[in-house]
Amino acid sequence: TGVQTCALPIFNGEHIEFSWDVSLTPTTIRSTPTVRSQTWSTRPIRVGQYVYFNSERGSYAEIREYHYDDMSVQNVSNVVTTHVPTLVPLSIRSMTAVDAEGALLLLPDDSNKIYVYRWHYSGNTRDQSAWSKYEFDASYRITGMASIRNAVYLLIQTGSEYTIDCLTYEVASDTF
């Protein structure tokens, strides 16, 4: 039996899936266009078996979740902002995630806001998901963010000074 392995490079808004059987050679590689959307300069981020990326939907960003679906035996791209089409601004500077706690964080350009997508799975079933927004004081400019384990570190500019703040994600074990 063959083994399917794929990648998700993005070329001018087209997402291409590369697959091959057992071994990768010039004669066994196949390329298939999978999703066509206007994508922006934000680097896609892998969270577990999913790849998240942003694309344009009018004046707002549309966040997509790309993954292999065992039931349909194909790769799919679901829009996770369908129920909040005007929440996420068009220009996203960076994305980071806290995989163990089911959180994707989006940092828009020149902002004191962070947009957060949270989810919870029971086995292979997503029980719930939700969007929220952190809005900080207007003088609190977030210039960058990165995650390590269950913490998201924020590089903050206040006037001419820079500081590092930390958001910790930890769900109590008896929550679910």
Contacts in CASP RR format, 6 or more apart in sequence:
PFRMAT RR
TARGET T0000
AUTHOR 0000-0000-0000
METHOD contacts of the structure
MODEL  1
TGVQTCALPIFNGEHIEFSWDVSLTPTTIRSTPTVRSQTWSTRPIRVGQY
VYFNSERGSYAEIREYHYDDMSVQNVSNVVTTHVPTLVPLSIRSMTAVDA
EGALLLLPDDSNKIYVYRWHYSGNTRDQSAWSKYEFDASYRITGMASIRN
AVYLLIQTGSEYTIDCLTYEVASDTF
2 21 0 8 1.000
2 22 0 8 1.000
3 21 0 8 1.000
3 22 0 8 1.000
4 19 0 8 1.000
4 20 0 8 1.000
4 21 0 8 1.000
5 18 0 8 1.000
5 19 0 8 1.000
5 20 0 8 1.000
5 24 0 8 1.000
6 17 0 8 1.000
6 18 0 8 1.000
6 19 0 8 1.000
6 68 0 8 1.000
6 75 0 8 1.000
7 17 0 8 1.000
7 18 0 8 1.000
8 15 0 8 1.000
8 16 0 8 1.000
8 17 0 8 1.000
8 34 0 8 1.000
8 44 0 8 1.000
8 51 0 8 1.000
8 66 0 8 1.000
9 15 0 8 1.000
9 16 0 8 1.000
9 18 0 8 1.000
10 16 0 8 1.000
10 39 0 8 1.000
10 44 0 8 1.000
10 53 0 8 1.000
13 36 0 8 1.000
13 37 0 8 1.000
13 38 0 8 1.000
13 39 0 8 1.000
13 55 0 8 1.000
14 33 0 8 1.000
14 35 0 8 1.000
14 36 0 8 1.000
15 33 0 8 1.000
15 34 0 8 1.000
15 35 0 8 1.000
15 36 0 8 1.000
15 37 0 8 1.000
15 66 0 8 1.000
15 77 0 8 1.000
16 31 0 8 1.000
16 32 0 8 1.000
16 33 0 8 1.000
16 34 0 8 1.000
17 31 0 8 1.000
17 32 0 8 1.000
17 33 0 8 1.000
17 34 0 8 1.000
17 75 0 8 1.000
18 29 0 8 1.000
18 30 0 8 1.000
18 31 0 8 1.000
19 29 0 8 1.000
19 30 0 8 1.000
19 32 0 8 1.000
20 28 0 8 1.000
20 29 0 8 1.000
20 30 0 8 1.000
21 28 0 8 1.000
22 28 0 8 1.000
34 66 0 8 1.000
34 75 0 8 1.000
34 77 0 8 1.000
35 64 0 8 1.000
35 66 0 8 1.000
35 77 0 8 1.000
37 55 0 8 1.000
37 56 0 8 1.000
37 62 0 8 1.000
37 64 0 8 1.000
37 77 0 8 1.000
38 55 0 8 1.000
38 56 0 8 1.000
39 53 0 8 1.000
39 54 0 8 1.000
39 55 0 8 1.000
39 56 0 8 1.000
40 54 0 8 1.000
40 55 0 8 1.000
40 56 0 8 1.000
40 61 0 8 1.000
40 90 0 8 1.000
40 91 0 8 1.000
40 92 0 8 1.000
42 53 0 8 1.000
42 54 0 8 1.000
42 92 0 8 1.000
42 93 0 8 1.000
42 94 0 8 1.000
42 95 0 8 1.000
43 94 0 8 1.000
43 95 0 8 1.000
44 51 0 8 1.000
44 52 0 8 1.000
44 53 0 8 1.000
44 66 0 8 1.000
44 95 0 8 1.000
45 51 0 8 1.000
45 52 0 8 1.000
45 53 0 8 1.000
45 95 0 8 1.000
45 96 0 8 1.000
45 97 0 8 1.000
45 104 0 8 1.000
46 52 0 8 1.000
47 97 0 8 1.000
47 99 0 8 1.000
47 102 0 8 1.000
47 104 0 8 1.000
48 99 0 8 1.000
49 67 0 8 1.000
49 68 0 8 1.000
50 65 0 8 1.000
50 66 0 8 1.000
50 67 0 8 1.000
51 65 0 8 1.000
51 66 0 8 1.000
51 67 0 8 1.000
52 63 0 8 1.000
52 64 0 8 1.000
52 65 0 8 1.000
52 66 0 8 1.000
52 80 0 8 1.000
52 95 0 8 1.000
52 97 0 8 1.000
52 104 0 8 1.000
53 63 0 8 1.000
53 64 0 8 1.000
53 66 0 8 1.000
54 61 0 8 1.000
54 62 0 8 1.000
54 63 0 8 1.000
54 64 0 8 1.000
54 88 0 8 1.000
54 92 0 8 1.000
54 95 0 8 1.000
54 106 0 8 1.000
55 61 0 8 1.000
55 62 0 8 1.000
55 64 0 8 1.000
56 62 0 8 1.000
56 90 0 8 1.000
57 81 0 8 1.000
57 85 0 8 1.000
58 90 0 8 1.000
59 90 0 8 1.000
60 81 0 8 1.000
60 85 0 8 1.000
60 86 0 8 1.000
60 87 0 8 1.000
60 88 0 8 1.000
60 89 0 8 1.000
60 90 0 8 1.000
61 81 0 8 1.000
61 88 0 8 1.000
61 89 0 8 1.000
61 90 0 8 1.000
61 91 0 8 1.000
61 92 0 8 1.000
61 106 0 8 1.000
62 79 0 8 1.000
62 81 0 8 1.000
62 85 0 8 1.000
62 88 0 8 1.000
63 79 0 8 1.000
63 80 0 8 1.000
63 81 0 8 1.000
63 88 0 8 1.000
63 104 0 8 1.000
63 106 0 8 1.000
63 117 0 8 1.000
64 77 0 8 1.000
64 78 0 8 1.000
64 79 0 8 1.000
64 80 0 8 1.000
65 77 0 8 1.000
65 78 0 8 1.000
65 79 0 8 1.000
65 80 0 8 1.000
66 75 0 8 1.000
66 76 0 8 1.000
66 77 0 8 1.000
67 75 0 8 1.000
67 76 0 8 1.000
68 74 0 8 1.000
68 75 0 8 1.000
68 76 0 8 1.000
69 75 0 8 1.000
69 76 0 8 1.000
80 117 0 8 1.000
80 129 0 8 1.000
81 87 0 8 1.000
81 88 0 8 1.000
81 131 0 8 1.000
83 131 0 8 1.000
84 131 0 8 1.000
87 115 0 8 1.000
87 131 0 8 1.000
87 133 0 8 1.000
88 106 0 8 1.000
88 108 0 8 1.000
88 115 0 8 1.000
88 131 0 8 1.000
89 108 0 8 1.000
89 109 0 8 1.000
89 111 0 8 1.000
91 108 0 8 1.000
91 109 0 8 1.000
92 106 0 8 1.000
92 107 0 8 1.000
92 108 0 8 1.000
92 109 0 8 1.000
93 107 0 8 1.000
93 108 0 8 1.000
93 109 0 8 1.000
93 111 0 8 1.000
93 144 0 8 1.000
94 106 0 8 1.000
94 107 0 8 1.000
94 144 0 8 1.000
94 145 0 8 1.000
95 104 0 8 1.000
95 105 0 8 1.000
95 106 0 8 1.000
95 107 0 8 1.000
96 104 0 8 1.000
96 105 0 8 1.000
96 107 0 8 1.000
96 145 0 8 1.000
96 146 0 8 1.000
96 147 0 8 1.000
96 152 0 8 1.000
97 103 0 8 1.000
97 104 0 8 1.000
97 105 0 8 1.000
97 147 0 8 1.000
98 105 0 8 1.000
98 147 0 8 1.000
98 149 0 8 1.000
98 150 0 8 1.000
98 151 0 8 1.000
98 152 0 8 1.000
98 169 0 8 1.000
100 149 0 8 1.000
100 150 0 8 1.000
101 118 0 8 1.000
101 150 0 8 1.000
101 169 0 8 1.000
101 170 0 8 1.000
101 171 0 8 1.000
102 118 0 8 1.000
102 119 0 8 1.000
102 120 0 8 1.000
102 169 0 8 1.000
103 116 0 8 1.000
103 117 0 8 1.000
103 118 0 8 1.000
103 169 0 8 1.000
104 116 0 8 1.000
104 117 0 8 1.000
104 118 0 8 1.000
105 114 0 8 1.000
105 115 0 8 1.000
105 116 0 8 1.000
105 145 0 8 1.000
105 147 0 8 1.000
105 152 0 8 1.000
106 114 0 8 1.000
106 115 0 8 1.000
106 116 0 8 1.000
106 117 0 8 1.000
107 114 0 8 1.000
107 142 0 8 1.000
107 144 0 8 1.000
107 145 0 8 1.000
108 115 0 8 1.000
110 141 0 8 1.000
111 141 0 8 1.000
111 142 0 8 1.000
112 135 0 8 1.000
112 136 0 8 1.000
112 137 0 8 1.000
112 138 0 8 1.000
112 139 0 8 1.000
112 140 0 8 1.000
112 141 0 8 1.000
112 142 0 8 1.000
113 133 0 8 1.000
113 134 0 8 1.000
113 135 0 8 1.000
113 136 0 8 1.000
113 142 0 8 1.000
114 133 0 8 1.000
114 134 0 8 1.000
114 142 0 8 1.000
114 145 0 8 1.000
114 154 0 8 1.000
115 131 0 8 1.000
115 132 0 8 1.000
115 133 0 8 1.000
116 131 0 8 1.000
116 132 0 8 1.000
116 133 0 8 1.000
116 134 0 8 1.000
117 129 0 8 1.000
117 130 0 8 1.000
117 131 0 8 1.000
118 129 0 8 1.000
118 130 0 8 1.000
118 131 0 8 1.000
118 132 0 8 1.000
119 126 0 8 1.000
119 128 0 8 1.000
119 129 0 8 1.000
119 130 0 8 1.000
120 126 0 8 1.000
120 127 0 8 1.000
120 128 0 8 1.000
120 129 0 8 1.000
120 176 0 8 1.000
121 127 0 8 1.000
122 176 0 8 1.000
127 176 0 8 1.000
134 167 0 8 1.000
136 142 0 8 1.000
139 158 0 8 1.000
139 159 0 8 1.000
140 156 0 8 1.000
140 158 0 8 1.000
141 156 0 8 1.000
141 157 0 8 1.000
141 158 0 8 1.000
141 159 0 8 1.000
142 154 0 8 1.000
142 155 0 8 1.000
142 156 0 8 1.000
142 157 0 8 1.000
143 155 0 8 1.000
143 156 0 8 1.000
143 157 0 8 1.000
143 162 0 8 1.000
144 154 0 8 1.000
144 155 0 8 1.000
145 152 0 8 1.000
145 153 0 8 1.000
145 154 0 8 1.000
145 155 0 8 1.000
146 152 0 8 1.000
146 153 0 8 1.000
147 153 0 8 1.000
150 168 0 8 1.000
150 169 0 8 1.000
150 170 0 8 1.000
151 166 0 8 1.000
151 167 0 8 1.000
151 168 0 8 1.000
151 169 0 8 1.000
152 166 0 8 1.000
152 167 0 8 1.000
152 168 0 8 1.000
152 169 0 8 1.000
153 164 0 8 1.000
153 165 0 8 1.000
153 166 0 8 1.000
154 164 0 8 1.000
154 165 0 8 1.000
154 166 0 8 1.000
154 167 0 8 1.000
155 162 0 8 1.000
155 163 0 8 1.000
155 164 0 8 1.000
156 162 0 8 1.000
156 163 0 8 1.000
156 164 0 8 1.000
156 165 0 8 1.000
END
